[in-house]
Amino acid sequence: MARLEFDGHAKGAVEKVAVDIKDLVIAGWTGRDVAALNHHIEELKSIGVQPPSRVPIYYRAAAQMLTQADSIQVLGDDSSGEVEPVLIGAADRLWVTVGADHTDRKVESYGIAVSKQMCAKPIGRTAWRFEEVEPHWDKLMLRSFIQEAGKRVLYQEGPLAKIRDPRELIFGWQDNKRLPMGAVMFCGTMPAIGTIRPSPRFEMELDDPVLGRKITHAYDVQALPVIS
């Protein structure tokens, strides 16, 4: 079990929220557009990742993999992040924040489910009440940035209209449109701009252009040596 603490923004106020997380679910292959989904499948096939058995698919990972830290440690130089909207089931409401499904790409090439367990999953320290953004969910924007040659480079960008509706994703997991208390669900990502590649730093944001606000989080990546 993991404990998340964040600033919950609701109705113009901010409340401190703490949730004990027992289930971490990573929804994969969640694109609405078939062409874009196939592009992402081909993108991953180019680095040796086999296509899924069905779409969407729900991978499980240990709740302890969640982190709100500013840095993570990974084994070797074969991992990379990908930005996602993240749903958090609390006692009285559903929250949304931003997160990174940081993944070991070398392991992913022979076992996606195993790769989900290899790296920490950073998420934000701020969240919005889901019901406040649900009416304009498709207009929310995801972005991520990486560091290359000392420069901040746009790595991913796109509206949530490209990802399946969150209620549909929740229902697809448990035949219930309500995310259980203590569950966290990563909802999918955008294709990389260019190739999928590692970076010593990953920055991510969920942008709400309707209400004029953003959730941001960034973390550094320390690659540990692989000793054989």
C-alpha positions in Angstrom: 0.0 0.0 0.0 1.1 3.6 -0.7 -0.1 6.8 0.8 -0.6 9.8 -1.5 -0.9 13.4 -0.2 -1.9 16.2 -2.5 -3.5 19.6 -2.8 -7.0 19.0 -4.0 -8.5 22.0 -6.0 -12.3 22.1 -5.9 -14.8 25.0 -6.3 -12.0 27.6 -6.1 -10.7 26.2 -2.8 -7.8 24.0 -1.9 -8.0 21.1 0.5 -5.3 18.7 1.8 -6.1 15.2 0.6 -4.5 11.9 1.8 -5.4 8.6 0.2 -4.1 5.1 1.0 -3.6 3.4 -2.4 -4.0 -0.3 -2.7 -4.5 -0.8 -6.5 -2.4 0.7 -9.3 -3.8 0.1 -12.7 -2.1 1.2 -16.0 -4.5 1.3 -18.9 -2.7 0.7 -22.1 -3.5 1.1 -25.8 -6.3 3.6 -25.0 -6.3 5.8 -28.1 -9.7 6.6 -29.6 -8.3 7.2 -33.1 -7.5 3.9 -34.8 -4.8 5.4 -37.0 -3.1 7.1 -34.0 -3.3 3.9 -32.0 -1.7 1.9 -34.8 1.0 4.6 -35.0 1.8 4.1 -31.4 1.8 0.3 -31.8 4.2 0.6 -34.7 6.3 3.1 -32.7 6.7 0.5 -29.9 7.2 -2.3 -32.4 10.2 -0.4 -33.8 11.9 -0.8 -30.4 10.9 -4.5 -30.1 7.6 -4.3 -28.2 5.0 -6.8 -29.3 1.4 -5.7 -30.0 -1.2 -6.2 -27.2 -3.6 -9.1 -27.0 -6.6 -6.7 -26.8 -7.2 -2.9 -26.6 -7.5 -1.3 -24.2 -5.6 -3.6 -21.8 -5.1 -3.2 -18.1 -1.7 -3.8 -16.6 -1.2 -4.1 -12.8 1.7 -2.8 -10.8 2.5 -2.5 -7.1 1.0 0.5 -5.4 4.4 1.1 -3.9 5.7 2.1 -7.3 3.9 5.4 -7.1 6.0 8.4 -6.1 5.7 12.1 -5.8 9.4 12.6 -5.5 11.6 14.9 -7.6 13.9 12.1 -8.7 13.9 8.4 -9.4 16.6 5.8 -9.8 16.5 3.3 -12.7 18.7 0.5 -13.8 20.7 1.3 -16.9 20.0 3.7 -19.7 17.0 2.0 -21.4 14.0 3.7 -19.6 11.9 6.7 -20.5 8.8 8.4 -19.3 5.4 9.1 -21.0 2.9 11.6 -19.7 -0.6 10.4 -18.7 -3.8 11.7 -17.0 -4.1 9.9 -13.7 -7.4 9.2 -11.8 -7.3 8.8 -8.0 -10.3 7.2 -6.2 -10.8 8.8 -2.8 -13.5 8.2 -0.2 -15.9 10.8 -1.4 -14.8 11.8 -4.9 -12.7 11.2 -7.9 -9.5 13.3 -8.5 -7.4 13.8 -11.6 -3.7 14.6 -11.7 -0.7 14.1 -14.1 1.7 11.2 -14.0 4.4 9.4 -15.9 4.4 5.8 -16.8 8.2 5.5 -16.6 9.1 2.3 -18.3 12.2 0.1 -18.9 12.1 -0.2 -22.7 14.5 -3.1 -22.8 12.3 -5.2 -20.5 9.2 -4.0 -22.4 10.5 -5.6 -25.6 9.9 -9.0 -24.1 7.4 -8.5 -21.3 5.2 -5.4 -21.1 3.5 -6.4 -17.8 7.0 -7.0 -16.2 8.3 -3.7 -17.5 5.5 -1.8 -15.7 6.9 -3.1 -12.4 10.5 -2.1 -13.2 10.3 1.7 -12.7 8.8 4.1 -10.2 5.6 5.9 -11.4 5.9 9.6 -10.6 2.7 11.6 -10.2 1.8 15.2 -9.3 1.3 16.8 -5.9 -1.8 18.7 -7.1 -5.1 17.3 -8.3 -8.4 18.6 -9.6 -11.9 17.4 -8.7 -12.8 15.2 -11.7 -16.4 16.5 -11.9 -15.1 20.0 -12.5 -13.2 18.9 -15.6 -15.4 16.1 -16.9 -17.7 18.4 -19.0 -14.7 19.6 -21.0 -12.4 16.6 -20.5 -11.6 16.4 -24.2 -10.1 19.9 -24.2 -7.5 19.2 -21.6 -4.0 19.1 -23.0 -1.1 16.7 -22.1 2.5 17.7 -22.6 5.9 16.4 -21.7 9.4 17.8 -22.1 12.8 16.1 -22.1 16.3 17.4 -21.8 18.6 17.0 -24.8 22.0 18.6 -25.2 21.2 20.9 -22.3 18.0 22.1 -23.9 14.3 21.6 -22.9 12.6 19.8 -25.8 8.9 19.2 -26.4 8.5 15.4 -26.3 4.7 14.8 -26.3 1.6 17.0 -26.8 -2.0 16.4 -27.5 -5.6 16.8 -26.3 -7.3 14.2 -24.1 -9.8 13.9 -27.0 -7.3 11.4 -28.4 -7.7 9.1 -25.4 -10.7 7.0 -24.5 -13.2 8.5 -22.2 -12.2 7.9 -18.5 -15.5 6.5 -17.5 -15.2 4.0 -20.3 -11.7 3.0 -19.1 -12.9 2.6 -15.5 -15.9 0.5 -16.7 -13.6 -1.6 -18.9 -11.5 -2.5 -15.9 -14.3 -3.4 -13.4 -17.7 -3.2 -15.1 -18.4 -0.1 -12.9 -18.0 3.6 -13.9 -16.9 4.5 -10.4 -13.2 4.0 -9.6 -12.9 2.2 -6.2 -11.6 4.1 -3.2 -7.8 3.5 -3.0 -7.3 2.8 -6.7 -5.1 4.8 -9.1 -5.6 4.5 -12.9 -3.1 5.8 -15.5 -5.3 6.5 -18.6 -3.0 6.4 -21.6 -0.5 8.7 -23.4 0.4 10.5 -26.6 2.9 9.4 -29.2 6.4 10.8 -28.8 7.5 13.6 -31.1 10.3 11.8 -32.8 11.6 8.5 -31.4 11.0 7.1 -27.9 14.2 8.0 -26.1 15.6 8.4 -22.6 16.3 11.6 -20.9 18.0 12.6 -17.6 14.9 14.8 -16.8 11.2 14.5 -17.5 8.7 17.3 -17.2 5.0 16.9 -17.6 1.8 18.9 -17.5 -1.9 18.7 -17.7 -3.3 21.9 -19.0 -6.9 23.0 -18.6 -7.5 25.9 -21.1 -11.1 26.2 -20.1 -10.5 27.0 -16.4 -7.0 28.5 -17.1 -4.9 26.2 -14.9 -2.2 23.6 -15.1 -0.9 20.7 -13.0 2.9 20.2 -13.5 5.5 17.8 -12.1 9.1 17.1 -13.0 11.6 14.6 -12.0 15.3 13.8 -12.6 16.3 10.3 -13.6 19.5 8.7 -12.2 20.7 5.7 -14.2 22.3 3.1 -12.0 25.1 0.9 -13.5 24.2 -2.6 -14.7 26.6 -5.0 -13.2 26.8 -8.5 -14.7 
